[in-house]
């Protein structure tokens, strides 16, 4: 399966990275939310990316295996 993240624009990737790191500013966060509301493909990729990132961070914290779902 092709990595959907690679299909994002540089700006979309920056939004997600800043959101994930907690460094996104208020204006950028609002712009990203508006973009997500208008672009279902970005919304889907963002959900998948953030869910995977969350799973990986929990793996590092707990040492548990990731589920295959």
KOLDOLUM-87747 format. One line per field, with one value per residue: x, y, z of N, C-alpha, C in turn; residue number from 1; residue in three letters. Coordinates in steps of 0.001 Angstrom, whole numbers, padded with zeros to 6 digits. Example, Ala and Ser with C-alpha at 12.3 -4.5 7.8 and 13.67 -1.06 7.14 Angstrom:
nc1 [013190/012850]
nc2 [-005690/-002250]
nc3 [007800/007080]
cac1 [012300/013670]
cac2 [-004500/-001060]
cac3 [007800/007140]
cc1 [013200/012900]
cc2 [-003300/000030]
cc3 [007800/007870]
i [1/2]
aa [ala/ser]
This chain:
nc1 [000848/000560/002128/000098/000720/002835/001622/000692/000778/003631/002958/000682/001851/003553/001648/000511/002767/003451/001105/001127/003451/002727/003245/001870/000516/-002228/-003574/-002667/-003635/-006386/-006622/-005828/-007893/-010081/-009280/-009356/-012095/-012989/-011682/-011936/-010130/-007688/-008460/-008926/-006350/-004962/-006218/-005453/-002643/-002186/-003345/-001676/000726/000059/-000355/002243/003600/002467/003328/006033/005935/004731/005711/004190/002805/001762/-001605/-002993/-004959]
nc2 [-001185/002171/004902/007208/009589/010611/011770/014198/017804/019931/021890/020777/018552/019869/021108/018799/017681/019771/019873/017325/017538/019478/022109/023748/026800/028971/030184/028587/026106/026530/027029/024522/022921/023996/023338/020562/020215/020904/019204/016005/013949/014803/014912/012178/011051/012471/011572/008848/009057/010401/008574/006339/007431/007912/005274/004264/005875/005029/002414/002756/003697/001666/-000765/-002685/-004792/-003646/-003591/-005455/-004218]
nc3 [000000/-000856/000734/002070/003287/001877/-000261/000530/000610/001214/003075/004320/005539/007325/009001/010239/011509/013269/014775/015943/017464/019216/018683/016992/015927/016899/014692/012531/013369/013266/010529/009537/010548/009146/006576/006753/007057/004571/002802/002337/001745/002836/005505/006040/005653/007613/009975/009892/009977/012432/014195/013848/014727/017381/018256/017959/019789/022171/022168/022584/025176/026693/025834/024698/022105/018870/017707/014973/013579]
cac1 [000000/001320/002039/-000739/001379/003708/000790/000327/001648/004582/002228/-000159/002755/003991/000533/000399/003934/003319/-000007/001618/004464/002166/003840/001069/-000068/-003688/-004015/-002417/-004548/-007688/-006522/-005805/-009250/-010901/-008830/-009889/-013533/-013231/-010982/-012088/-008935/-006724/-009015/-008697/-004910/-004583/-006679/-004608/-001297/-002181/-003643/-000449/001686/-000387/-000070/003678/004051/002055/004212/007275/005702/004305/006415/003221/002754/000689/-002624/-002905/-006100]
cac2 [000000/003408/005777/008369/010780/011142/012508/015499/018939/020278/022649/019832/017770/020751/021212/017566/017563/020768/019433/016156/017980/020481/023413/024462/028040/029063/030469/027401/025055/026874/026827/023084/022423/024412/022537/019219/020262/021081/018191/014710/013123/015240/014494/010738/010831/013031/010629/007658/009430/010698/007330/005533/008091/007658/003865/004110/006505/004145/001254/003145/003900/000446/-001947/-003640/-004929/-002957/-004471/-005516/-003528]
cac3 [000000/-000972/001892/001772/003804/000832/-001217/001088/000298/002274/004092/005066/006389/008415/009945/011013/012384/014335/015639/016672/018418/020122/018398/016001/016425/016842/013326/011718/013812/012706/009085/009309/010797/008004/005433/006976/006828/003135/002006/003005/001564/003855/006801/006173/005822/008916/011003/009850/010400/013862/014908/013828/015591/018749/018542/018125/021036/023261/022113/023233/026602/027388/025365/024177/020661/018188/017142/013516/012972]
cc1 [000888/001083/001278/-000082/002250/002931/000401/001284/002591/003868/001345/000687/003236/002894/000471/001567/003851/002195/000458/002608/003955/002713/003039/000446/-001577/-004186/-003814/-003349/-005944/-007702/-006531/-007197/-010185/-010563/-009379/-011387/-013873/-012637/-011002/-010847/-007851/-007175/-008722/-007224/-004453/-004994/-005784/-003211/-001231/-002485/-002401/000605/001342/-000088/001412/004175/003644/002918/005516/007129/005461/005076/005479/003302/001592/-000332/-002505/-004040/-005782]
cc2 [001241/004277/007049/009664/011424/011939/013902/016584/019186/020992/021731/018979/018595/020914/019982/017393/018545/020383/018291/016554/019010/021873/024230/025701/028046/029273/029261/026259/025294/026649/025333/022490/022788/023582/021108/019170/020303/019969/016843/013830/013505/014789/013013/010441/011327/012098/009400/007955/009647/009453/006432/006125/007831/006216/003645/004746/005660/002889/001571/003300/002580/-000787/-003004/-003683/-004136/-003960/-004421/-004811/-002113]
cc3 [000000/000260/001522/002227/002734/-000212/-000720/000618/001476/003415/004940/006003/007572/009452/010848/011970/013553/015300/016536/017756/019425/019882/017391/016636/016240/015419/012414/012095/013234/011188/008744/009510/009651/006769/005546/006688/005343/002275/002728/002856/002585/005240/007050/006428/007193/010046/011060/010394/011909/014698/014959/014746/017056/019155/018785/019411/022239/023307/022829/024737/027336/027002/024814/022661/020103/017694/015623/012840/012593]
i [1/2/3/4/5/6/7/8/9/10/11/12/13/14/15/16/17/18/19/20/21/22/23/24/25/26/27/28/29/30/31/32/33/34/35/36/37/38/39/40/41/42/43/44/45/46/47/48/49/50/51/52/53/54/55/56/57/58/59/60/61/62/63/64/65/66/67/68/69]
aa [unk/unk/unk/unk/unk/unk/unk/unk/unk/unk/unk/unk/unk/unk/unk/unk/unk/unk/unk/unk/unk/unk/unk/unk/unk/unk/unk/unk/unk/unk/unk/unk/unk/unk/unk/unk/unk/unk/unk/unk/unk/unk/unk/unk/unk/unk/unk/unk/unk/unk/unk/unk/unk/unk/unk/unk/unk/unk/unk/unk/unk/unk/unk/unk/unk/unk/unk/unk/unk]
